[in-house]
Amino acid sequence: MAEFLQFFFSGITVGAVYAMVALGFTIIYNASEVINFAQGEFVMIGGMTSVFLLSAGLPLPLAIALAVAIAVAVGIALNVLAIEPARGASVVTLIIITIGASILLRGLAQIVFDRQFHTLPAFSGETPITIGGAALQPQALWVLGGALVVVLALGWFFTRTLMGKAMRATAHNRLAAQLAGINVRFVLMLSFALSAAIGAVAGVLVTPITLTSYDAGAMLALKGFAAAILGGMGSAAGAVAGGLLVGIAEAMGAGYISSDYKDAVAFVIILLVLFFLPRGLFGGKSVERV
């Protein structure tokens, strides 16, 4: 039982990160129908920037805030410089653009930062909490709590604020929203800013546990995409559920089968979903973006 709990704790921790990455995919997809494969790079930017700002002497809270702000600026730049000029292009073309942006950001990260692995100090110390014979790192609670805050904040934003409702209207029918006076271009830019901020927060929270490097975002993007596909692309609830399920499946597979196949779990999930459940767990007969 202790072994199972240990794998479960590991799974929900990393699954919460995948859920936040999947939420980033979902926000951009709903607003613009773009699948942003540079989403993982926002996680990398959040982690790496906070590490280097902290090493430069800034207090940790300020380093984190600036890291998130820089990631948001990168997200806005990606939309303005790459996505907006290609508006109206095919889905495949837009996907290739985001993949190219991902490669570019990794290359720039090697120049601005380095090729080494880095970590942040745990926010609440490193003394593990023992539950049922399994050890739970205090930082894991920060990851889970941060994911919960992100989900609740997004729920409040999309249902209680005027801009959130404008984003939902744009996702539902872009032309009708534009005719109603909504600035659709600003909404699309805001979707990239939000997804970048969520990715950066995920990167900051998980770096004390898993380390970070210039190329950490590529695999996170793949696993976040698998989570979004599993939950149903365009569904926020599906993104959260898919992230947790992918994380748990990965941890159980690594623990009970072999850690050599840990990264293959995301590929297997994508294939199974595409074969047997193309709309995902929360998808219907047609995708309704709300």
VOVEXVO-432190 format. One record per residue (C-alpha): residue number from 0; z negated, y negated, x negated. Coordinates in steps of 0.001 Angstrom, whole numbers. Each point is the difference from the previous one (the first is absolute). Layout:
VOVEXVO-432190
@seq=NUM | z=Z | y=Y | x=X
...
END
This chain:
VOVEXVO-432190
@seq=0 | z=0 | y=0 | x=0
@seq=1 | z=-832 | y=-2381 | x=-2853
@seq=2 | z=3407 | y=658 | x=-1536
@seq=3 | z=1770 | y=-736 | x=3271
@seq=4 | z=-1960 | y=-3236 | x=449
@seq=5 | z=854 | y=-1059 | x=-3534
@seq=6 | z=3709 | y=455 | x=650
@seq=7 | z=-335 | y=-1699 | x=3392
@seq=8 | z=-1740 | y=-3055 | x=-1460
@seq=9 | z=2698 | y=-263 | x=-2656
@seq=10 | z=2697 | y=384 | x=2638
@seq=11 | z=-1210 | y=-2692 | x=2386
@seq=12 | z=-568 | y=-2408 | x=-2895
@seq=13 | z=3520 | y=254 | x=-1361
@seq=14 | z=1278 | y=350 | x=3569
@seq=15 | z=-1449 | y=-3409 | x=858
@seq=16 | z=2098 | y=-1471 | x=-2820
@seq=17 | z=3107 | y=1773 | x=1285
@seq=18 | z=-800 | y=-1332 | x=3472
@seq=19 | z=-44 | y=-3584 | x=-1281
@seq=20 | z=3299 | y=541 | x=-1806
@seq=21 | z=1449 | y=1526 | x=3182
@seq=22 | z=-1210 | y=-3016 | x=1988
@seq=23 | z=1953 | y=-2207 | x=-2393
@seq=24 | z=3120 | y=2072 | x=676
@seq=25 | z=-629 | y=-253 | x=3744
@seq=26 | z=-522 | y=-3767 | x=118
@seq=27 | z=3247 | y=-723 | x=-1843
@seq=28 | z=1952 | y=2647 | x=1907
@seq=29 | z=-1141 | y=-1327 | x=3372
@seq=30 | z=903 | y=-3579 | x=-860
@seq=31 | z=3274 | y=551 | x=-1847
@seq=32 | z=1015 | y=3679 | x=248
@seq=33 | z=-156 | y=103 | x=-3805
@seq=34 | z=-1623 | y=2962 | x=-1752
@seq=35 | z=-1554 | y=-1691 | x=-3015
@seq=36 | z=-218 | y=2467 | x=-2888
@seq=37 | z=-1527 | y=-2734 | x=-2155
@seq=38 | z=-3194 | y=289 | x=2065
@seq=39 | z=-1702 | y=2051 | x=-2709
@seq=40 | z=581 | y=-2776 | x=-2502
@seq=41 | z=-2237 | y=-2288 | x=2059
@seq=42 | z=-2804 | y=2519 | x=-563
@seq=43 | z=742 | y=25 | x=-3722
@seq=44 | z=76 | y=-3812 | x=-178
@seq=45 | z=-3362 | y=-241 | x=1734
@seq=46 | z=-1639 | y=2466 | x=-2363
@seq=47 | z=1605 | y=-1116 | x=-3269
@seq=48 | z=-343 | y=-3729 | x=656
@seq=49 | z=-3682 | y=282 | x=895
@seq=50 | z=-625 | y=2055 | x=-3172
@seq=51 | z=1622 | y=-2541 | x=-2282
@seq=52 | z=-1528 | y=-3024 | x=1729
@seq=53 | z=-3418 | y=1635 | x=-319
@seq=54 | z=604 | y=664 | x=-3702
@seq=55 | z=978 | y=-3670 | x=-372
@seq=56 | z=-3524 | y=-954 | x=1018
@seq=57 | z=339 | y=-731 | x=3701
@seq=58 | z=-2731 | y=1226 | x=2372
@seq=59 | z=995 | y=3168 | x=1859
@seq=60 | z=148 | y=-1617 | x=3494
@seq=61 | z=2246 | y=-2801 | x=-1280
@seq=62 | z=2171 | y=2476 | x=-1923
@seq=63 | z=453 | y=2063 | x=3164
@seq=64 | z=829 | y=-3046 | x=2132
@seq=65 | z=2595 | y=-1226 | x=-2508
@seq=66 | z=1484 | y=3497 | x=-318
@seq=67 | z=512 | y=190 | x=3759
@seq=68 | z=1486 | y=-3516 | x=34
@seq=69 | z=2444 | y=902 | x=-2793
@seq=70 | z=1049 | y=3159 | x=1850
@seq=71 | z=605 | y=-2084 | x=3137
@seq=72 | z=2170 | y=-2403 | x=-2017
@seq=73 | z=2010 | y=2941 | x=-1334
@seq=74 | z=430 | y=1357 | x=3532
@seq=75 | z=1266 | y=-3349 | x=1265
@seq=76 | z=2354 | y=-293 | x=-2992
@seq=77 | z=1369 | y=3492 | x=717
@seq=78 | z=808 | y=-1012 | x=3567
@seq=79 | z=1487 | y=-3395 | x=-875
@seq=80 | z=2006 | y=1040 | x=-3067
@seq=81 | z=1079 | y=3540 | x=880
@seq=82 | z=-429 | y=931 | x=3655
@seq=83 | z=900 | y=-3232 | x=1794
@seq=84 | z=3350 | y=-493 | x=-1824
@seq=85 | z=949 | y=3577 | x=955
@seq=86 | z=-868 | y=-441 | x=3672
@seq=87 | z=2518 | y=1905 | x=2080
@seq=88 | z=729 | y=2556 | x=-2721
@seq=89 | z=-211 | y=3715 | x=724
@seq=90 | z=-3288 | y=1876 | x=-107
@seq=91 | z=1087 | y=1872 | x=-3122
@seq=92 | z=820 | y=-3252 | x=-1780
@seq=93 | z=-3413 | y=-1477 | x=833
@seq=94 | z=-1740 | y=3168 | x=-1202
@seq=95 | z=1915 | y=-177 | x=-3288
@seq=96 | z=-1038 | y=-3654 | x=-359
@seq=97 | z=-3682 | y=870 | x=406
@seq=98 | z=320 | y=2898 | x=-2465
@seq=99 | z=1606 | y=-2389 | x=-2465
@seq=100 | z=-2815 | y=-2478 | x=572
@seq=101 | z=-2508 | y=2758 | x=-691
@seq=102 | z=1680 | y=830 | x=-3321
@seq=103 | z=144 | y=-3695 | x=-923
@seq=104 | z=-3690 | y=-528 | x=761
@seq=105 | z=-967 | y=3019 | x=-2106
@seq=106 | z=2041 | y=-1359 | x=-2884
@seq=107 | z=-1576 | y=-3429 | x=287
@seq=108 | z=-3453 | y=1586 | x=162
@seq=109 | z=619 | y=1646 | x=-3391
@seq=110 | z=780 | y=-3412 | x=-1461
@seq=111 | z=-2763 | y=-1989 | x=1698
@seq=112 | z=-2671 | y=2697 | x=-361
@seq=113 | z=503 | y=3146 | x=-2110
@seq=114 | z=661 | y=3744 | x=277
@seq=115 | z=-3644 | y=1105 | x=-147
@seq=116 | z=-2309 | y=1290 | x=2720
@seq=117 | z=-2715 | y=-2401 | x=1163
@seq=118 | z=-3002 | y=26 | x=2290
@seq=119 | z=-2405 | y=-2367 | x=1698
@seq=120 | z=-3780 | y=350 | x=88
@seq=121 | z=-1310 | y=1680 | x=3139
@seq=122 | z=-1163 | y=-2599 | x=2509
@seq=123 | z=-3330 | y=1722 | x=746
@seq=124 | z=-712 | y=2065 | x=-3072
@seq=125 | z=1063 | y=3548 | x=-787
@seq=126 | z=-2990 | y=2064 | x=1130
@seq=127 | z=1477 | y=2553 | x=2444
@seq=128 | z=-1376 | y=551 | x=3492
@seq=129 | z=-702 | y=3674 | x=721
@seq=130 | z=947 | y=1221 | x=3479
@seq=131 | z=-121 | y=3703 | x=797
@seq=132 | z=167 | y=875 | x=-3666
@seq=133 | z=3106 | y=-2140 | x=-551
@seq=134 | z=59 | y=-3216 | x=-2019
@seq=135 | z=1405 | y=-3169 | x=1560
@seq=136 | z=679 | y=-2917 | x=-2299
@seq=137 | z=-1309 | y=-3373 | x=1277
@seq=138 | z=3433 | y=-1499 | x=-698
@seq=139 | z=1455 | y=2428 | x=2539
@seq=140 | z=-2079 | y=-1750 | x=2656
@seq=141 | z=1563 | y=-3296 | x=-1056
@seq=142 | z=3463 | y=1542 | x=394
@seq=143 | z=-802 | y=1409 | x=3447
@seq=144 | z=-1748 | y=-3185 | x=1090
@seq=145 | z=2849 | y=-2142 | x=-1290
@seq=146 | z=2554 | y=2085 | x=1898
@seq=147 | z=-2084 | y=-311 | x=3169
@seq=148 | z=-253 | y=-3785 | x=-392
@seq=149 | z=3767 | y=-225 | x=-543
@seq=150 | z=694 | y=2032 | x=3156
@seq=151 | z=-2437 | y=-2022 | x=2122
@seq=152 | z=1263 | y=-3309 | x=-1394
@seq=153 | z=3606 | y=935 | x=737
@seq=154 | z=-947 | y=1083 | x=3519
@seq=155 | z=-1699 | y=-3366 | x=598
@seq=156 | z=2884 | y=-1926 | x=-1571
@seq=157 | z=2724 | y=1669 | x=2046
@seq=158 | z=-1841 | y=-167 | x=3326
@seq=159 | z=-2033 | y=-3218 | x=-192
@seq=160 | z=2011 | y=-2515 | x=-2004
@seq=161 | z=3139 | y=-1901 | x=952
@seq=162 | z=1773 | y=916 | x=-3230
@seq=163 | z=-928 | y=3649 | x=409
@seq=164 | z=1474 | y=9 | x=3490
@seq=165 | z=3101 | y=-1705 | x=-1372
@seq=166 | z=352 | y=2803 | x=-2538
@seq=167 | z=-343 | y=2601 | x=2760
@seq=168 | z=2624 | y=-1818 | x=2084
@seq=169 | z=2365 | y=-120 | x=-2974
@seq=170 | z=-513 | y=3711 | x=-586
@seq=171 | z=724 | y=771 | x=3654
@seq=172 | z=3128 | y=-2152 | x=339
@seq=173 | z=1009 | y=-2339 | x=-2796
@seq=174 | z=2687 | y=-1850 | x=1984
@seq=175 | z=-2257 | y=-577 | x=3006
@seq=176 | z=-2772 | y=-1229 | x=-2293
@seq=177 | z=2392 | y=-2428 | x=-1655
@seq=178 | z=1178 | y=-1285 | x=3358
@seq=179 | z=-3643 | y=-519 | x=980
@seq=180 | z=-435 | y=-2350 | x=-2941
@seq=181 | z=-1640 | y=2354 | x=-2506
@seq=182 | z=919 | y=-680 | x=-3623
@seq=183 | z=1281 | y=3483 | x=-801
@seq=184 | z=629 | y=-732 | x=-3684
@seq=185 | z=-3609 | y=-1113 | x=-438
@seq=186 | z=-1211 | y=3125 | x=1804
@seq=187 | z=2002 | y=2211 | x=-2371
@seq=188 | z=-1396 | y=-1851 | x=-3012
@seq=189 | z=-3520 | y=376 | x=1397
@seq=190 | z=522 | y=3745 | x=429
@seq=191 | z=781 | y=339 | x=-3715
@seq=192 | z=-3010 | y=-2168 | x=-876
@seq=193 | z=-2309 | y=2137 | x=2155
@seq=194 | z=1284 | y=3284 | x=-1363
@seq=195 | z=-339 | y=-1282 | x=-3559
@seq=196 | z=-3587 | y=-1119 | x=637
@seq=197 | z=-929 | y=3385 | x=1489
@seq=198 | z=1595 | y=1805 | x=-2938
@seq=199 | z=-1832 | y=-2189 | x=-2521
@seq=200 | z=-3336 | y=597 | x=1738
@seq=201 | z=642 | y=3741 | x=-162
@seq=202 | z=789 | y=-286 | x=-3705
@seq=203 | z=-3190 | y=-1926 | x=-746
@seq=204 | z=-2200 | y=2409 | x=1951
@seq=205 | z=1395 | y=3213 | x=-1476
@seq=206 | z=379 | y=-1083 | x=-3644
@seq=207 | z=-3662 | y=755 | x=-901
@seq=208 | z=612 | y=3595 | x=1160
@seq=209 | z=3538 | y=958 | x=-1002
@seq=210 | z=920 | y=-2530 | x=-2731
@seq=211 | z=3193 | y=-2026 | x=140
@seq=212 | z=3064 | y=-617 | x=-2146
@seq=213 | z=3354 | y=-1739 | x=198
@seq=214 | z=1637 | y=3033 | x=1652
@seq=215 | z=-2800 | y=956 | x=2400
@seq=216 | z=1851 | y=-1420 | x=2983
@seq=217 | z=2954 | y=2415 | x=87
@seq=218 | z=-1956 | y=3071 | x=1064
@seq=219 | z=-2206 | y=-2031 | x=2346
@seq=220 | z=3107 | y=-1309 | x=1750
@seq=221 | z=1279 | y=3549 | x=469
@seq=222 | z=-3292 | y=1235 | x=1425
@seq=223 | z=-409 | y=-3067 | x=2204
@seq=224 | z=3517 | y=572 | x=1290
@seq=225 | z=-859 | y=3651 | x=708
@seq=226 | z=-3049 | y=-1189 | x=1948
@seq=227 | z=2082 | y=-2494 | x=1992
@seq=228 | z=2598 | y=2670 | x=786
@seq=229 | z=-2677 | y=2524 | x=990
@seq=230 | z=-1706 | y=-2465 | x=2341
@seq=231 | z=3263 | y=-1332 | x=1396
@seq=232 | z=1787 | y=-2884 | x=-1702
@seq=233 | z=-924 | y=-3213 | x=1774
@seq=234 | z=-3364 | y=1200 | x=1324
@seq=235 | z=-3096 | y=-1626 | x=-1513
@seq=236 | z=-2286 | y=2722 | x=1377
@seq=237 | z=2420 | y=2581 | x=-1354
@seq=238 | z=-91 | y=-1631 | x=-3438
@seq=239 | z=-3790 | y=319 | x=-147
@seq=240 | z=-28 | y=3565 | x=1328
@seq=241 | z=2890 | y=988 | x=-2253
@seq=242 | z=-1666 | y=-1463 | x=-3080
@seq=243 | z=-3236 | y=1882 | x=597
@seq=244 | z=1852 | y=3252 | x=725
@seq=245 | z=2148 | y=-284 | x=-3123
@seq=246 | z=-3070 | y=-743 | x=-2115
@seq=247 | z=-1973 | y=2940 | x=1401
@seq=248 | z=2980 | y=2368 | x=-323
@seq=249 | z=504 | y=-1110 | x=-3599
@seq=250 | z=-3663 | y=484 | x=-915
@seq=251 | z=-223 | y=3404 | x=1685
@seq=252 | z=3233 | y=1147 | x=-1622
@seq=253 | z=-1172 | y=-1106 | x=-3432
@seq=254 | z=-3408 | y=1617 | x=499
@seq=255 | z=943 | y=3321 | x=1558
@seq=256 | z=3497 | y=580 | x=-1402
@seq=257 | z=656 | y=-1935 | x=-3219
@seq=258 | z=-288 | y=-3564 | x=-1183
@seq=259 | z=3461 | y=420 | x=-1568
@seq=260 | z=1501 | y=-259 | x=3485
@seq=261 | z=-2106 | y=-2963 | x=1165
@seq=262 | z=2849 | y=-2509 | x=-69
@seq=263 | z=2386 | y=2450 | x=1678
@seq=264 | z=-2007 | y=-117 | x=3247
@seq=265 | z=1579 | y=-3318 | x=1017
@seq=266 | z=3511 | y=1424 | x=-505
@seq=267 | z=-843 | y=3089 | x=2039
@seq=268 | z=-1444 | y=-2113 | x=2823
@seq=269 | z=3105 | y=-2204 | x=125
@seq=270 | z=2255 | y=3075 | x=217
@seq=271 | z=-2118 | y=1702 | x=2676
@seq=272 | z=-183 | y=-3124 | x=2131
@seq=273 | z=3746 | y=-617 | x=-273
@seq=274 | z=720 | y=3621 | x=938
@seq=275 | z=-2510 | y=557 | x=2799
@seq=276 | z=-1362 | y=-3390 | x=1143
@seq=277 | z=2584 | y=-2696 | x=-762
@seq=278 | z=-1848 | y=-2682 | x=2009
@seq=279 | z=-3364 | y=705 | x=-1621
@seq=280 | z=-3352 | y=665 | x=1642
@seq=281 | z=-76 | y=-3266 | x=1953
@seq=282 | z=3737 | y=-308 | x=590
@seq=283 | z=1590 | y=396 | x=3407
@seq=284 | z=3506 | y=747 | x=1132
@seq=285 | z=976 | y=-3383 | x=-1353
@seq=286 | z=-1687 | y=-2252 | x=-2491
@seq=287 | z=-1647 | y=-2954 | x=1705
@seq=288 | z=-1032 | y=-2631 | x=-2515
@seq=289 | z=-2956 | y=-1992 | x=1275
END
